[in-house]
Amino acid sequence: MADVATTPAPERRVQDRRQRRPEMTPEEKQFDERTLHIDRVARVVKGGRRFRFRALVVVGDRKNKVGVGIAKGVDVTAAVTKATEVAKKHFITVPLYKGTLPHESEAKVGGAYILLKPASAGTGLIAGGVVRTILEVAGVGNALSKSLGSTNKTNTAYATIAALESLAPANKWITRTTKSSTKKAPVAKAAPKKAAAKKEA
């Protein structure tokens, strides 16, 4: 009781508020969200130009899921938030094989052409720009890539997603031919020469 009496009233109020307030723990983000590109776009209206912002965002869980979204907003924050929601609605699952891609894949969107190749352990990501960011967020540890054609970031991002989507998991590979396919078709035997000679006679 002596401690309470000696504590000044303002400090006591602060202590009471802290005790009443539940401790807020910072929430861990489940997904890795990265902004690939922000552009300012204009629309001509009667009074002049109306400016808005367009954001290109990639979202992934660094395991095997990744998605790309694009959206517009009045300001940058609104555009990024909308694009993030779009990306989360369009998740794809990337079949990884020993930390890399299971096989080569390529895709073309617009003028952008993307080529992805698997790499051995320790190689890292040999990619740049948009492709590198998407592969990192998807959880690919080792891969080789080449971006050909257009350098448009939007088309490059969607081409990379299309290339990852076209990958087939290892359990669906066809590495052996079935027994039925290995059987040779019966060959028709030629008629004996003697019989053919008798018919001519």
Backbone bond lengths (Angstrom), bond angles and torsions (degrees), N, CA, C in turn:
res aa  C-N    CA-C-N  psi(-1)  N-CA   C-N-CA  omega(-1)  CA-C   N-CA-C  phi
1 M - - - 1.470 - - 1.520 110.53 -
2 A 1.325 115.97 -31.66 1.460 120.46 -179.13 1.524 110.78 -64.76
3 D 1.375 115.84 -38.31 1.471 120.21 -179.46 1.508 110.53 -64.12
4 V 1.323 117.70 -41.72 1.462 122.30 -178.98 1.511 110.32 -65.11
5 A 1.346 115.01 -40.21 1.464 119.39 -178.13 1.524 111.18 -67.21
6 T 1.360 116.34 -39.40 1.471 120.04 -177.32 1.528 112.23 -75.93
7 T 1.342 119.43 -21.52 1.468 122.31 -179.36 1.515 109.65 -72.68
8 P 1.348 118.25 128.55 1.469 120.27 177.95 1.522 111.89 -60.92
9 A 1.324 116.04 152.45 1.470 121.49 -176.78 1.529 113.68 -59.59
10 P 1.361 120.63 -45.78 1.478 119.92 -179.61 1.524 112.90 -60.15
11 E 1.352 116.76 -40.36 1.469 120.34 -179.79 1.528 110.33 -67.04
12 R 1.354 115.20 -37.76 1.456 119.18 178.54 1.525 111.49 -61.37
13 R 1.351 115.83 -40.63 1.458 119.85 179.03 1.532 111.09 -62.68
14 V 1.317 116.39 -42.46 1.477 120.87 179.48 1.517 110.24 -61.80
15 Q 1.344 116.80 -42.73 1.461 121.21 179.97 1.529 110.74 -63.90
16 D 1.340 116.50 -40.94 1.465 120.55 178.57 1.518 111.47 -63.08
17 R 1.354 116.24 -41.09 1.466 119.80 179.40 1.523 111.17 -63.70
18 R 1.330 116.44 -42.21 1.469 120.30 179.59 1.524 111.48 -62.35
19 Q 1.362 115.79 -37.87 1.462 119.59 179.90 1.523 111.53 -69.32
20 R 1.335 116.41 -37.55 1.458 120.17 -179.70 1.522 111.96 -69.78
21 R 1.356 116.64 -38.72 1.452 121.34 -175.20 1.522 111.24 -69.54
22 P 1.324 119.11 128.58 1.470 119.43 174.81 1.530 110.13 -72.22
23 E 1.305 116.10 142.12 1.467 120.64 -178.36 1.525 109.66 -69.55
24 M 1.336 115.00 123.22 1.469 121.32 -179.56 1.528 109.33 -89.33
25 T 1.313 116.45 115.22 1.468 120.01 177.66 1.528 108.57 -92.98
26 P 1.332 117.56 133.98 1.470 119.29 179.84 1.528 111.24 -64.81
27 E 1.326 115.88 129.07 1.471 120.65 -178.31 1.528 110.61 -75.32
28 E 1.319 115.30 133.51 1.461 119.73 176.97 1.527 109.16 -78.52
29 K 1.333 114.76 133.15 1.458 119.17 -179.53 1.519 109.81 -71.75
30 Q 1.323 114.71 129.88 1.460 119.56 -179.48 1.526 111.37 -76.63
31 F 1.330 115.88 -31.07 1.456 120.77 -177.03 1.527 111.11 -119.54
32 D 1.318 114.31 152.73 1.457 121.56 175.20 1.534 107.66 -92.66
33 E 1.315 116.61 114.49 1.472 121.10 -177.34 1.518 109.32 -109.57
34 R 1.331 115.62 126.42 1.464 119.95 -179.98 1.519 110.61 -133.10
35 T 1.310 114.73 138.40 1.472 120.57 178.79 1.524 108.57 -91.31
36 L 1.309 116.63 119.67 1.462 121.94 -178.23 1.526 112.27 -84.32
37 H 1.340 116.17 -39.69 1.459 118.47 -175.38 1.527 109.97 -160.74
38 I 1.330 115.72 141.12 1.470 121.45 174.62 1.527 107.67 -126.93
39 D 1.306 115.57 130.37 1.453 120.76 -176.82 1.521 109.38 -131.17
40 R 1.322 116.47 146.21 1.466 120.29 176.75 1.523 108.13 -98.72
41 V 1.309 115.80 124.58 1.464 120.49 -178.33 1.524 108.69 -116.92
42 A 1.319 115.42 152.17 1.463 120.53 -178.07 1.520 110.22 -126.00
43 R 1.332 115.02 144.66 1.459 120.88 175.56 1.527 107.46 -124.58
44 V 1.318 116.01 127.99 1.457 120.43 -177.52 1.533 109.17 -82.10
45 V 1.333 116.13 122.55 1.463 122.50 177.83 1.535 108.27 -121.45
46 K 1.300 115.60 -178.08 1.468 120.33 -175.84 1.539 112.09 -60.37
47 G 1.306 116.61 -40.72 1.464 120.19 -177.65 1.519 114.57 -82.72
48 G 1.317 118.16 -6.06 1.470 121.77 -178.30 1.518 110.88 142.10
49 R 1.320 116.50 -136.64 1.468 121.14 -179.99 1.523 110.31 -109.06
50 R 1.331 114.39 141.06 1.463 120.07 176.51 1.531 107.63 -111.43
51 F 1.318 116.00 114.43 1.467 120.70 -176.41 1.524 110.63 -91.97
52 R 1.330 114.57 138.47 1.467 121.85 175.01 1.520 107.68 -138.76
53 F 1.318 116.10 173.31 1.462 120.96 -179.84 1.529 110.11 -118.77
54 R 1.342 114.65 140.31 1.471 120.71 178.91 1.527 107.87 -117.13
55 A 1.323 116.25 129.00 1.473 121.34 -177.08 1.525 110.69 -119.20
56 L 1.321 114.80 139.07 1.475 122.51 174.85 1.519 107.07 -113.01
57 V 1.331 116.87 118.20 1.467 122.26 -172.86 1.525 110.24 -126.56
58 V 1.337 115.97 142.79 1.469 121.19 173.12 1.524 108.14 -117.82
59 V 1.338 115.97 137.24 1.467 122.54 -179.17 1.520 108.68 -128.75
60 G 1.327 117.06 136.32 1.465 120.84 178.93 1.514 110.86 -155.14
61 D 1.338 115.78 166.96 1.468 120.38 -179.97 1.531 112.56 -106.00
62 R 1.358 117.11 7.00 1.471 123.67 -179.77 1.532 112.77 61.14
63 K 1.328 116.79 18.82 1.467 120.74 175.96 1.520 109.69 -115.80
64 N 1.318 116.52 -64.22 1.471 119.37 175.04 1.522 112.90 -161.52
65 K 1.338 116.80 9.24 1.460 119.21 -179.37 1.523 110.18 -113.14
66 V 1.337 115.24 138.75 1.465 120.68 -179.70 1.522 109.52 -153.43
67 G 1.325 115.84 149.73 1.465 120.90 179.06 1.519 110.05 -151.78
68 V 1.323 115.77 149.19 1.466 121.67 179.44 1.519 108.37 -120.62
69 G 1.338 116.59 138.67 1.455 121.05 179.13 1.513 111.70 -139.42
70 I 1.315 115.94 149.63 1.461 121.63 177.83 1.529 107.89 -133.96
71 A 1.340 116.57 137.63 1.462 120.74 -178.11 1.524 109.51 -157.64
72 K 1.340 115.01 162.12 1.465 121.55 179.46 1.528 109.39 -114.24
73 G 1.330 114.54 154.30 1.463 119.94 178.04 1.511 111.20 -155.37
74 V 1.332 115.60 166.60 1.463 120.63 -179.52 1.518 110.66 -66.01
75 D 1.341 116.50 -37.94 1.462 120.66 174.93 1.525 109.37 -128.47
76 V 1.336 115.59 175.68 1.467 120.71 -175.24 1.521 111.54 -63.52
77 T 1.324 117.33 -42.52 1.475 121.32 -178.38 1.520 111.39 -60.95
78 A 1.335 116.32 -44.54 1.474 120.40 179.55 1.515 111.19 -64.26
79 A 1.333 116.70 -40.59 1.466 120.61 -179.91 1.529 111.28 -64.75
80 V 1.340 116.34 -43.96 1.474 120.78 -179.78 1.523 110.66 -64.84
81 T 1.333 117.52 -42.14 1.471 121.82 179.30 1.523 111.17 -61.21
82 K 1.343 116.01 -45.95 1.470 120.14 179.00 1.523 111.15 -63.46
83 A 1.335 116.56 -44.56 1.474 120.82 -179.09 1.526 111.38 -63.24
84 T 1.341 116.56 -36.02 1.473 120.96 178.06 1.522 110.75 -63.63
85 E 1.343 116.36 -42.99 1.468 120.43 178.56 1.528 110.88 -63.88
86 V 1.325 116.71 -39.81 1.478 120.92 177.98 1.521 110.17 -63.34
87 A 1.339 116.73 -42.94 1.469 121.31 -179.20 1.529 111.23 -63.17
88 K 1.337 117.02 -39.41 1.472 120.67 -179.53 1.524 112.27 -67.67
89 K 1.343 116.57 -26.53 1.462 120.50 178.21 1.525 112.49 -79.43
90 H 1.327 117.31 -15.34 1.460 121.12 -176.12 1.532 111.09 -120.17
91 F 1.335 115.75 45.85 1.471 120.60 176.96 1.522 111.04 -69.86
92 I 1.336 115.61 143.07 1.463 120.68 170.23 1.530 107.74 -123.91
93 T 1.322 116.54 154.48 1.463 121.40 178.32 1.514 109.33 -101.82
94 V 1.324 116.54 123.90 1.466 122.05 -178.22 1.526 108.29 -95.79
95 P 1.337 119.14 119.93 1.476 120.34 178.49 1.532 110.29 -76.84
96 L 1.333 116.80 105.15 1.462 121.18 179.76 1.524 110.41 -89.34
97 Y 1.331 115.65 151.74 1.477 121.20 -179.57 1.526 107.70 -136.45
98 K 1.344 116.38 104.70 1.460 122.66 -179.96 1.532 112.12 56.67
99 G 1.326 115.60 42.91 1.453 120.47 176.44 1.515 115.81 80.04
100 T 1.311 116.61 3.74 1.461 120.28 179.27 1.520 109.56 -136.02
101 L 1.327 116.57 -170.32 1.463 120.48 179.25 1.524 110.22 -82.36
102 P 1.317 118.54 149.54 1.466 119.64 -178.57 1.530 113.74 -70.92
103 H 1.319 117.60 -29.61 1.472 120.45 -179.77 1.524 109.33 -163.73
104 E 1.319 116.16 177.00 1.467 120.96 178.73 1.527 110.50 -69.33
105 S 1.314 115.59 150.53 1.463 119.78 175.08 1.517 108.82 -153.43
106 E 1.310 115.44 154.23 1.460 120.98 179.52 1.522 109.03 -145.67
107 A 1.322 115.57 154.39 1.469 120.42 -179.66 1.518 108.60 -156.00
108 K 1.336 114.21 153.25 1.459 120.55 179.27 1.522 109.02 -132.24
109 V 1.329 116.15 128.31 1.463 122.64 175.96 1.522 106.94 -131.06
110 G 1.320 116.44 117.34 1.461 119.24 -175.36 1.519 110.01 63.36
111 G 1.313 116.34 -124.77 1.467 120.46 178.16 1.510 112.96 -97.78
112 A 1.334 118.16 -1.05 1.471 122.07 -177.51 1.529 109.90 -90.72
113 Y 1.336 115.92 130.55 1.469 122.29 179.91 1.526 107.48 -124.90
114 I 1.329 116.54 121.89 1.463 121.91 -176.23 1.530 110.22 -116.92
115 L 1.337 115.38 133.80 1.466 122.02 176.80 1.523 108.38 -121.06
116 L 1.337 117.17 125.10 1.468 122.63 179.75 1.523 109.48 -118.43
117 K 1.338 116.19 138.01 1.473 121.12 179.71 1.523 109.69 -133.57
118 P 1.339 117.67 145.75 1.470 119.63 175.54 1.528 110.33 -71.77
119 A 1.330 116.73 157.98 1.463 122.19 179.48 1.524 109.50 -138.62
120 S 1.339 115.86 156.16 1.462 120.79 -178.96 1.528 110.41 -73.78
121 A 1.320 116.13 162.72 1.462 121.69 -177.42 1.521 110.62 -60.84
122 G 1.318 116.64 136.66 1.462 121.18 -179.93 1.518 113.69 95.68
123 T 1.308 117.01 -8.92 1.464 120.08 -179.32 1.519 111.30 -72.53
124 G 1.327 116.88 -39.68 1.458 121.54 -175.59 1.515 110.78 83.14
125 L 1.312 115.80 -168.28 1.464 120.70 -179.81 1.519 109.65 -96.56
126 I 1.319 115.86 110.90 1.466 120.92 175.18 1.525 105.90 -95.04
127 A 1.301 115.60 81.97 1.468 122.43 -177.38 1.519 107.53 -157.20
128 G 1.298 115.50 163.31 1.456 119.00 -178.60 1.510 111.63 -138.29
129 G 1.340 114.63 158.72 1.453 120.51 173.60 1.512 114.08 62.78
130 V 1.319 114.57 -130.38 1.467 122.00 -174.77 1.527 111.20 -64.46
131 V 1.334 116.98 -42.23 1.477 120.90 -176.83 1.521 110.69 -61.86
132 R 1.324 117.04 -42.92 1.460 121.18 -179.49 1.532 110.99 -62.48
133 T 1.319 116.32 -44.93 1.467 120.54 -178.95 1.524 111.20 -61.36
134 I 1.330 116.66 -44.14 1.467 120.84 -179.06 1.526 110.72 -64.42
135 L 1.340 117.28 -43.33 1.470 120.68 179.89 1.533 111.09 -65.62
136 E 1.335 117.56 -38.21 1.472 120.90 177.93 1.519 111.24 -63.16
137 V 1.325 115.87 -47.19 1.465 120.98 -178.40 1.526 110.91 -66.13
138 A 1.336 117.00 -31.77 1.467 120.93 178.97 1.526 112.57 -74.61
139 G 1.338 117.45 -16.61 1.461 120.45 178.98 1.510 114.05 95.82
140 V 1.322 118.29 15.15 1.470 121.58 178.15 1.520 107.69 -80.52
141 G 1.334 116.73 123.12 1.465 120.88 -177.11 1.509 114.10 -89.98
142 N 1.342 116.15 -37.53 1.463 121.05 -176.80 1.523 108.98 -133.36
143 A 1.317 116.77 126.08 1.465 120.34 179.36 1.526 109.88 -168.01
144 L 1.312 114.62 155.01 1.463 122.33 174.16 1.521 107.71 -114.14
145 S 1.329 117.03 145.44 1.458 118.93 179.92 1.517 110.23 -148.17
146 K 1.320 114.19 157.65 1.459 120.81 176.29 1.518 108.14 -143.46
147 S 1.339 115.46 128.60 1.461 120.66 178.33 1.520 108.38 -105.37
148 L 1.319 115.80 119.77 1.466 121.38 -177.77 1.526 109.42 -117.72
149 G 1.314 115.90 155.05 1.459 119.01 176.30 1.514 111.75 83.90
150 S 1.326 115.86 -136.21 1.463 122.42 -173.74 1.528 111.91 -66.54
151 T 1.332 115.13 148.28 1.467 120.46 177.04 1.530 111.19 -102.65
152 N 1.332 116.86 13.16 1.456 121.36 178.34 1.535 109.10 -61.39
153 K 1.342 116.72 122.74 1.464 120.61 -173.08 1.524 112.71 -66.29
154 T 1.311 116.59 -35.66 1.469 119.96 -179.60 1.526 110.43 -65.99
155 N 1.341 116.64 -49.25 1.469 120.66 179.80 1.526 111.23 -65.21
156 T 1.344 116.70 -37.93 1.473 120.56 178.51 1.526 110.60 -63.20
157 A 1.331 116.74 -42.10 1.470 121.01 -179.92 1.520 110.92 -63.61
158 Y 1.330 117.19 -46.37 1.464 120.17 -178.91 1.531 111.68 -70.60
159 A 1.335 117.62 -30.32 1.471 120.57 175.89 1.523 110.70 -68.12
160 T 1.338 116.47 -38.66 1.477 120.76 177.10 1.523 110.79 -64.41
161 I 1.326 116.55 -42.43 1.471 120.49 178.08 1.531 110.18 -63.67
162 A 1.339 117.09 -40.40 1.470 120.84 179.10 1.528 110.90 -64.77
163 A 1.338 117.08 -38.18 1.470 120.78 178.25 1.529 110.79 -66.95
164 L 1.339 117.89 -39.70 1.467 121.05 178.33 1.525 111.24 -69.25
165 E 1.338 115.63 -34.40 1.463 120.38 -179.05 1.524 111.78 -69.54
166 S 1.332 116.77 -27.11 1.467 120.73 -177.65 1.534 113.21 -82.08
167 L 1.335 117.16 -3.59 1.471 120.35 -179.55 1.524 110.76 -70.31
168 A 1.326 115.67 141.23 1.466 121.66 177.37 1.529 108.83 -105.61
169 P 1.339 118.89 133.59 1.465 120.03 179.64 1.522 111.79 -65.98
170 A 1.336 115.64 160.82 1.467 121.28 -174.53 1.520 112.82 -60.91
171 N 1.341 117.24 -31.91 1.476 119.20 -177.50 1.534 112.44 -73.54
172 K 1.331 117.44 -8.72 1.464 119.72 177.98 1.527 112.94 -105.38
173 W 1.329 115.72 7.30 1.468 118.81 177.49 1.522 110.09 -70.63
174 I 1.324 117.44 144.55 1.466 122.46 175.82 1.525 106.92 -105.94
175 T 1.351 114.74 100.75 1.463 119.06 -176.12 1.522 112.70 -107.91
176 R 1.353 117.90 -15.23 1.468 120.88 -179.09 1.519 110.06 -126.80
177 T 1.319 115.01 148.21 1.461 119.32 175.82 1.521 108.59 -90.79
178 T 1.309 117.72 144.03 1.468 122.03 -179.00 1.526 109.88 -73.98
179 K 1.344 116.00 162.15 1.470 120.76 -178.01 1.517 111.58 -64.12
180 S 1.329 116.04 -37.21 1.461 119.59 -177.71 1.529 111.22 -63.79
181 S 1.345 115.86 -34.74 1.462 118.92 -178.27 1.523 111.72 -77.27
182 T 1.391 117.10 -21.28 1.466 119.64 -178.65 1.531 112.24 -82.94
183 K 1.333 116.86 -17.50 1.464 119.44 179.56 1.520 110.57 -67.22
184 K 1.305 116.06 133.16 1.459 120.50 -179.75 1.524 110.32 -81.95
185 A 1.276 114.96 145.70 1.459 119.96 178.63 1.527 109.17 -71.05
186 P 1.351 118.69 142.06 1.482 120.78 -179.10 1.533 110.97 -62.93
187 V 1.328 114.20 134.62 1.469 120.20 -179.56 1.525 108.52 -94.78
188 A 1.329 116.50 131.86 1.470 120.88 179.64 1.524 109.92 -69.69
189 K 1.350 115.45 129.43 1.469 119.79 -178.66 1.531 110.18 -79.09
190 A 1.304 115.14 140.87 1.468 120.01 178.76 1.532 109.77 -75.73
191 A 1.311 116.28 146.05 1.478 120.76 -179.82 1.527 109.93 -67.46
192 P 1.361 117.79 145.04 1.472 120.07 179.21 1.527 111.72 -61.85
193 K 1.323 116.01 148.86 1.470 122.26 -174.85 1.534 111.18 -67.21
194 K 1.344 117.45 -35.40 1.473 121.41 -176.59 1.520 110.12 -62.14
195 A 1.316 116.75 -44.31 1.460 119.78 -178.53 1.514 110.05 -63.37
196 A 1.307 116.90 -38.98 1.453 120.24 -179.97 1.527 110.10 -66.23
197 A 1.338 118.41 -35.06 1.472 122.35 -179.29 1.523 109.97 -68.93
198 K 1.344 119.58 -39.57 1.471 123.19 179.44 1.519 111.07 -62.28
199 K 1.331 115.87 -41.27 1.466 119.54 -179.32 1.516 110.77 -62.93
200 E 1.337 116.38 -37.49 1.466 119.53 179.35 1.517 111.31 -65.96
201 A 1.370 115.94 -37.07 1.456 120.23 -179.75 1.506 109.73 -69.09
